[in-house]
């Protein structure tokens, strides 16, 4: 009898724990603690599956204890064995269905975490850009007091591992430091003259584009762009207003919240016509069953990104379609490679080779086209984005000659590398998107 009491007590304790976690998750959503909410969701499939399994086991034990054990010792109500068997089978079937549903969300929730918490590209005003340095300088800046955290990154620190990563947002650190240094002469000196992880061009009195994240010592956290996403898109199983799955849309929102750059309205994606998107579909991974969702996705993104123009909305739509059609393992590898971002090393390399501001702008304009193509043709082992191939197409689109630096030995080697990585379909996709 004591063993049964312990078993039932553990079941009650487990259930109370799950209820408490559910309430914490709901409270986190209301307070916009999205980093905490999404981190908790990584454990959700395993906790729910374990709880469902234990609950099913408890119900079956209680049923048999009622029939033949101590729970029925006084009244001795005997149920037919057939009924006991049917109820047991029903409990097992319902439990298996609930367990599979809960456990089946683990891959999506893992990819969602990566989509929303990867490196972010942020515009830094010129007045604060002078403080940008290396990771050591950011660690020094993080010692600044009175930096208020936005709710999105509250509790960003991992509750499983203790580390010394920076919890504050870089824009908050820089803004606070400027305020503190207003009355200081001379101002705070950074340890390095290098502006690490900043895209060229870098001009005095102009906003610069900073790529920041774990590589600069920052703690992983959700992008603040999450506050502009419809709440129904942030559920464990998001749905569009039409009732269709919104998983791919949520992933696309997370990626696009982090990688826009300074002039997103200028990004090229010429897939608005029937012939171009058909060529795009047939040149990459085929078939694309999610293409039937194009109208639903376009309607969703139009409400959010209409001010950025039709090309941006089209790029967002095609990104969601690709995410819906691509295996989650491939999406995870693609995100781990940071192919959603413009290649920072290439940006610095072409600048060193002599690329001017217009050349750098053209590479940036092809950024989203490169992103779509890299995802469409991605496979395990691919190491670069096809940025120079896309740049050549942008030059052709604008009717200009190839600049001298683009014909250098280094860039010719890069072109061949891109072709080797992505195969002959690369040129067809570039022609379709650009």
C-alpha positions as CSV (number, residue, x, y, z in Angstrom):
1,X,0.0,0.0,0.0
2,X,2.8,2.4,0.8
3,X,4.3,1.9,-2.6
4,X,1.1,2.9,-4.3
5,X,0.9,6.1,-2.1
6,X,4.4,7.0,-3.1
7,X,3.5,6.4,-6.8
8,X,0.4,8.6,-6.6
9,X,2.3,11.2,-4.6
10,X,4.9,11.5,-7.3
11,X,2.2,11.8,-10.0
12,X,0.6,14.6,-8.1
13,X,4.0,16.3,-7.6
14,X,4.9,15.9,-11.3
15,X,1.5,17.4,-12.3
16,X,1.9,20.4,-10.0
17,X,5.4,21.0,-11.4
18,X,4.0,21.0,-15.0
19,X,1.2,23.3,-14.0
20,X,3.7,25.7,-12.4
21,X,5.9,25.7,-15.5
22,X,2.8,26.4,-17.7
23,X,1.9,29.4,-15.5
24,X,5.5,30.7,-15.6
25,X,5.4,30.4,-19.4
26,X,2.1,32.3,-19.7
27,X,3.5,35.0,-17.4
28,X,6.6,35.3,-19.5
29,X,4.5,35.8,-22.6
30,X,2.5,38.5,-20.9
31,X,5.6,40.3,-19.7
32,X,7.3,39.9,-23.1
33,X,10.2,37.9,-21.6
34,X,10.5,36.1,-24.9
35,X,14.1,34.9,-24.5
36,X,13.1,33.1,-21.3
37,X,9.9,31.8,-22.9
38,X,11.7,30.4,-25.9
39,X,14.4,28.9,-23.7
40,X,11.8,27.1,-21.6
41,X,10.1,25.8,-24.8
42,X,13.3,23.8,-25.6
43,X,12.5,21.6,-22.6
44,X,8.7,21.6,-23.1
45,X,8.5,18.5,-25.5
46,X,10.5,16.4,-23.1
47,X,8.7,17.5,-19.9
48,X,5.3,17.1,-21.4
49,X,6.1,13.7,-22.9
50,X,7.4,12.5,-19.6
51,X,4.4,13.9,-17.7
52,X,1.9,12.3,-20.2
53,X,3.7,8.9,-19.9
54,X,3.7,9.0,-16.1
55,X,0.1,10.1,-16.0
56,X,-1.0,7.3,-18.3
57,X,0.9,4.8,-16.1
58,X,-0.7,6.3,-13.0
59,X,-4.2,5.9,-14.5
60,X,-3.6,2.3,-15.4
61,X,-2.1,1.5,-12.0
62,X,-5.1,3.2,-10.3
63,X,-7.6,1.3,-12.5
64,X,-6.1,-2.0,-11.6
65,X,-5.6,-1.1,-8.0
66,X,-9.3,-0.2,-7.9
67,X,-10.3,-3.5,-9.5
68,X,-8.0,-5.8,-7.5
69,X,-6.2,-3.8,-4.9
70,X,-6.7,-1.6,-1.9
71,X,-8.8,1.2,-3.5
72,X,-11.7,-1.2,-3.7
73,X,-11.2,-3.0,-0.5
74,X,-14.5,-1.8,1.2
75,X,-17.1,-1.6,-1.5
76,X,-15.7,-4.4,-3.7
77,X,-17.3,-3.1,-6.9
78,X,-16.1,-5.5,-9.5
79,X,-15.9,-4.3,-13.1
80,X,-16.0,-6.7,-16.0
81,X,-12.5,-7.6,-17.2
82,X,-13.4,-6.7,-20.7
83,X,-14.3,-3.2,-19.6
84,X,-11.0,-2.9,-17.7
85,X,-9.1,-4.0,-20.9
86,X,-11.0,-1.5,-23.1
87,X,-10.4,1.4,-20.7
88,X,-6.7,0.4,-20.5
89,X,-6.4,0.3,-24.3
90,X,-8.2,3.7,-24.6
91,X,-5.9,5.3,-22.1
92,X,-2.8,3.9,-23.9
93,X,-4.1,5.2,-27.3
94,X,-4.9,8.7,-26.0
95,X,-1.6,8.8,-24.1
96,X,0.4,7.7,-27.2
97,X,-1.4,10.3,-29.3
98,X,-0.7,13.1,-26.9
99,X,2.9,12.0,-26.4
100,X,3.6,12.0,-30.1
101,X,2.1,15.4,-30.5
102,X,4.1,16.9,-27.7
103,X,7.4,15.2,-28.6
104,X,6.9,16.0,-32.3
105,X,7.3,19.7,-31.6
106,X,10.9,19.4,-30.4
107,X,12.5,19.9,-33.9
108,X,10.4,23.0,-34.7
109,X,11.0,24.6,-31.2
110,X,14.8,24.0,-31.6
111,X,14.8,25.6,-35.0
112,X,12.7,28.5,-33.7
113,X,15.2,29.1,-31.0
114,X,18.0,29.4,-33.6
115,X,15.9,31.5,-36.0
116,X,15.2,34.1,-33.3
117,X,18.4,34.1,-31.3
118,X,21.2,34.0,-33.8
119,X,23.5,36.9,-34.6
120,X,21.8,40.3,-35.2
121,X,22.7,43.1,-37.6
122,X,22.0,46.5,-36.1
123,X,22.5,50.1,-37.2
124,X,24.7,52.1,-34.8
125,X,24.5,55.9,-35.0
126,X,27.7,57.7,-35.7
127,X,27.7,59.4,-32.2
128,X,28.0,56.0,-30.5
129,X,30.0,54.1,-33.2
130,X,33.3,55.4,-31.9
131,X,33.0,53.0,-28.9
132,X,32.7,49.9,-31.1
133,X,35.8,47.8,-30.7
134,X,36.7,44.1,-30.2
135,X,35.1,41.6,-28.0
136,X,37.4,42.7,-25.1
137,X,36.1,46.3,-25.5
138,X,32.5,45.0,-25.3
139,X,33.3,43.2,-22.1
140,X,34.7,46.4,-20.7
141,X,31.6,48.3,-21.8
142,X,29.4,45.7,-20.1
143,X,30.7,46.9,-16.8
144,X,28.7,50.1,-17.2
145,X,26.1,50.5,-14.5
146,X,22.5,51.4,-14.8
147,X,21.9,49.8,-18.2
148,X,18.2,49.0,-18.4
149,X,17.3,45.7,-20.1
150,X,14.4,45.4,-22.5
151,X,11.8,42.8,-21.4
152,X,12.7,40.7,-24.4
153,X,16.2,39.9,-23.1
154,X,15.3,39.7,-19.4
155,X,16.5,36.4,-17.9
156,X,18.6,35.8,-21.1
157,X,21.2,34.0,-19.0
158,X,21.1,30.3,-19.3
159,X,19.6,28.5,-16.2
160,X,21.5,25.3,-17.2
161,X,25.0,26.8,-17.7
162,X,26.7,29.6,-15.9
163,X,28.9,31.8,-18.1
164,X,30.2,35.4,-18.3
165,X,28.6,36.4,-21.6
166,X,27.2,39.9,-21.9
167,X,23.5,40.2,-21.1
168,X,23.0,43.8,-22.2
169,X,22.0,44.9,-25.7
170,X,24.9,46.6,-27.6
171,X,22.8,49.7,-28.4
172,X,21.9,50.1,-24.8
173,X,25.5,49.8,-23.8
174,X,26.7,52.4,-26.3
175,X,23.9,54.8,-25.5
176,X,24.5,54.6,-21.8
177,X,28.2,55.1,-22.3
178,X,27.7,58.2,-24.4
179,X,25.5,59.7,-21.7
180,X,28.1,59.0,-19.0
181,X,31.0,60.4,-21.1
182,X,29.2,63.7,-21.9
183,X,30.9,65.3,-18.9
184,X,34.2,63.4,-19.1
185,X,37.3,64.8,-20.8
186,X,38.8,62.8,-22.4
187,X,36.1,60.3,-23.0
188,X,36.4,56.5,-22.3
189,X,39.3,55.1,-24.4
190,X,38.6,51.7,-26.0
191,X,41.4,49.2,-25.9
192,X,41.5,48.7,-29.7
193,X,41.3,51.0,-32.7
194,X,39.6,48.2,-34.7
195,X,35.9,48.3,-35.3
196,X,35.3,44.6,-35.1
197,X,32.3,43.0,-36.9
198,X,31.2,46.2,-38.7
199,X,30.3,46.1,-42.4
200,X,32.0,48.5,-44.8
201,X,31.5,51.3,-45.8
202,X,32.5,53.0,-42.5
203,X,32.3,56.7,-42.8
204,X,32.5,59.5,-40.3
205,X,29.2,60.9,-39.2
206,X,27.2,58.1,-40.8
207,X,25.4,55.1,-39.3
208,X,27.4,51.9,-39.4
209,X,26.1,48.3,-39.6
210,X,27.2,46.1,-36.7
211,X,26.9,42.3,-36.7
212,X,26.8,41.2,-33.1
213,X,26.1,38.0,-31.2
214,X,28.0,35.2,-29.4
215,X,31.1,35.8,-31.5
216,X,31.5,39.2,-29.7
217,X,30.8,37.8,-26.3
218,X,27.1,38.5,-26.1
219,X,24.6,36.1,-24.5
220,X,22.2,34.5,-27.0
221,X,18.8,36.2,-26.8
222,X,15.7,36.8,-28.9
223,X,15.7,39.8,-31.3
224,X,13.7,42.7,-30.1
225,X,11.8,42.6,-33.4
226,X,9.7,39.9,-31.8
227,X,7.5,42.5,-30.2
228,X,6.1,43.5,-33.7
229,X,5.1,39.9,-34.6
230,X,1.4,38.9,-34.1
231,X,1.1,36.9,-30.9
232,X,-0.6,34.0,-32.6
233,X,2.7,33.4,-34.5
234,X,4.6,32.9,-31.3
235,X,2.6,29.9,-30.0
236,X,4.1,26.4,-29.8
237,X,2.0,25.5,-32.8
238,X,1.3,28.8,-34.6
239,X,-1.6,29.2,-37.0
240,X,-2.4,31.7,-39.7
241,X,-5.8,33.3,-39.7
242,X,-6.8,30.8,-42.4
243,X,-6.1,28.0,-39.9
244,X,-3.0,26.8,-41.8
245,X,0.3,26.1,-40.0
246,X,2.3,29.2,-39.3
247,X,5.6,27.5,-38.4
248,X,7.5,28.6,-41.5
249,X,6.2,32.2,-41.1
250,X,7.4,32.4,-37.5
251,X,10.8,31.2,-38.5
252,X,11.0,33.7,-41.4
253,X,10.0,36.5,-39.0
254,X,12.8,35.5,-36.7
255,X,15.4,35.5,-39.5
256,X,14.2,38.8,-41.0
257,X,14.2,40.5,-37.6
258,X,18.0,40.0,-37.4
259,X,19.4,40.5,-40.9
260,X,17.9,43.5,-42.6
261,X,20.8,45.9,-42.7
262,X,20.6,49.6,-43.1
263,X,18.6,49.9,-46.3
264,X,16.2,46.9,-46.5
265,X,13.9,48.7,-49.1
266,X,16.7,48.5,-51.6
267,X,17.2,44.7,-51.4
268,X,16.5,42.9,-54.7
269,X,14.1,40.0,-55.1
270,X,12.6,39.9,-58.6
271,X,10.3,36.9,-58.1
272,X,7.0,38.8,-58.6
273,X,6.3,37.4,-62.0
274,X,5.0,33.9,-62.8
275,X,7.9,32.9,-65.1
276,X,10.6,33.9,-62.6
277,X,9.3,32.1,-59.6
278,X,8.5,29.1,-61.7
279,X,12.1,29.0,-62.8
280,X,13.2,29.5,-59.2
281,X,11.1,26.6,-58.0
282,X,12.2,24.2,-60.7
283,X,15.9,25.0,-60.4
284,X,16.4,24.3,-56.7
285,X,15.2,21.5,-54.5
286,X,12.1,20.1,-56.2
287,X,9.1,19.7,-55.8
288,X,7.9,22.7,-53.7
289,X,4.5,21.6,-52.2
290,X,4.4,24.7,-50.0
291,X,4.2,26.9,-53.2
292,X,0.4,26.5,-52.8
293,X,0.7,28.6,-49.6
294,X,2.3,31.6,-51.4
295,X,-0.9,33.7,-51.3
296,X,-1.4,33.1,-47.6
297,X,2.2,33.9,-46.8
298,X,2.2,37.0,-49.0
299,X,-0.9,38.3,-47.3
300,X,0.7,37.8,-43.8
301,X,3.9,39.5,-44.7
302,X,2.2,42.4,-46.6
303,X,0.6,43.5,-43.3
304,X,4.0,43.6,-41.6
305,X,6.5,44.7,-44.3
306,X,4.4,46.7,-46.8
307,X,6.4,49.9,-46.1
308,X,9.6,48.2,-47.3
309,X,8.2,47.6,-50.7
310,X,6.9,44.6,-52.8
311,X,10.4,43.2,-53.3
312,X,10.9,42.8,-49.6
313,X,7.5,41.2,-49.1
314,X,8.2,38.8,-52.0
315,X,11.6,37.8,-50.4
316,X,9.9,37.2,-47.1
317,X,7.2,35.1,-48.8
318,X,9.8,33.0,-50.7
319,X,11.9,32.5,-47.6
320,X,8.9,31.1,-45.7
321,X,8.0,28.8,-48.6
322,X,11.6,27.4,-48.6
323,X,11.5,27.0,-44.8
324,X,8.2,25.1,-45.1
325,X,9.7,22.7,-47.7
326,X,13.2,22.2,-46.2
327,X,14.1,19.5,-43.8
328,X,14.6,20.8,-40.2
329,X,18.1,19.3,-40.0
330,X,19.1,21.3,-43.1
331,X,17.5,24.5,-41.8
332,X,19.4,24.0,-38.5
333,X,22.7,23.5,-40.4
334,X,22.0,26.6,-42.6
335,X,21.3,28.7,-39.5
336,X,24.4,27.4,-37.7
337,X,26.4,28.5,-40.8
338,X,24.8,32.0,-40.4
339,X,23.9,32.0,-44.1
340,X,21.0,34.3,-43.4
341,X,23.6,37.1,-43.0
342,X,25.7,38.9,-45.6
343,X,29.3,37.5,-45.6
344,X,31.2,39.9,-43.3
345,X,34.6,38.5,-44.2
346,X,33.9,38.9,-47.9
347,X,32.7,42.4,-47.3
348,X,36.0,43.3,-45.7
349,X,38.0,41.4,-48.3
350,X,36.5,43.2,-51.3
351,X,36.9,46.6,-49.5
352,X,40.6,45.8,-49.1
353,X,40.8,44.9,-52.8
354,X,39.4,48.4,-53.7
355,X,35.6,48.1,-53.8
356,X,34.0,51.5,-53.6
357,X,30.8,52.4,-51.8
358,X,28.6,51.7,-54.9
359,X,30.2,48.2,-55.2
360,X,29.6,47.5,-51.5
361,X,26.0,48.7,-52.0
362,X,25.4,46.3,-54.9
363,X,26.7,43.4,-52.8
364,X,24.3,44.4,-50.1
365,X,21.4,44.8,-52.5
366,X,21.9,41.2,-53.5
367,X,22.0,40.1,-49.9
368,X,18.4,38.6,-49.7
369,X,18.7,37.0,-53.2
370,X,21.9,35.3,-51.9
371,X,20.1,34.2,-48.8
372,X,17.3,32.6,-50.7
373,X,19.6,30.8,-53.2
374,X,21.9,29.5,-50.4
375,X,18.8,28.0,-48.6
376,X,17.4,26.6,-51.8
377,X,20.6,24.7,-52.7
378,X,21.9,24.2,-49.2
379,X,23.3,20.8,-48.2
380,X,25.6,19.6,-45.5
381,X,29.2,20.7,-46.0
382,X,28.5,24.0,-47.9
383,X,30.7,26.7,-46.5
384,X,30.0,29.9,-48.4
385,X,27.2,32.0,-49.8
386,X,27.2,32.7,-53.5
387,X,27.7,36.4,-53.1
388,X,30.1,37.2,-56.0
389,X,27.9,35.3,-58.4
390,X,24.9,37.4,-57.3
391,X,27.0,40.5,-57.4
392,X,27.8,39.9,-61.1
393,X,24.1,39.6,-61.8
394,X,23.3,42.8,-60.0
395,X,26.0,44.6,-62.0
396,X,24.4,43.2,-65.2
397,X,20.9,44.3,-64.0
398,X,22.2,47.9,-63.4
399,X,24.0,47.9,-66.8
400,X,27.5,48.6,-65.4
401,X,30.9,47.0,-66.2
402,X,32.6,44.6,-63.8
403,X,34.9,46.6,-61.5
404,X,38.6,45.9,-61.6
405,X,38.7,44.3,-58.1
406,X,36.0,41.8,-59.2
407,X,38.4,40.5,-61.9
408,X,41.2,39.8,-59.4
409,X,42.6,36.4,-58.9
410,X,41.0,36.2,-55.4
411,X,37.5,36.9,-56.8
412,X,37.9,34.5,-59.7
413,X,38.8,31.8,-57.2
414,X,35.8,32.8,-55.2
415,X,33.5,32.5,-58.2
416,X,34.8,29.0,-58.9
417,X,34.4,28.0,-55.3
418,X,30.8,29.2,-55.3
419,X,30.1,27.2,-58.5
420,X,31.7,24.1,-57.0
421,X,29.7,24.4,-53.8
422,X,26.3,25.0,-55.4
423,X,26.6,23.3,-58.7
424,X,25.3,24.2,-62.2
425,X,21.8,25.2,-60.9
426,X,23.3,28.2,-59.2
427,X,23.3,30.3,-62.4
428,X,19.6,29.5,-63.1
429,X,18.5,30.5,-59.7
430,X,20.5,33.7,-59.8
431,X,19.0,34.6,-63.2
432,X,15.5,34.0,-61.7
433,X,15.9,36.0,-58.5
434,X,17.9,38.9,-60.0
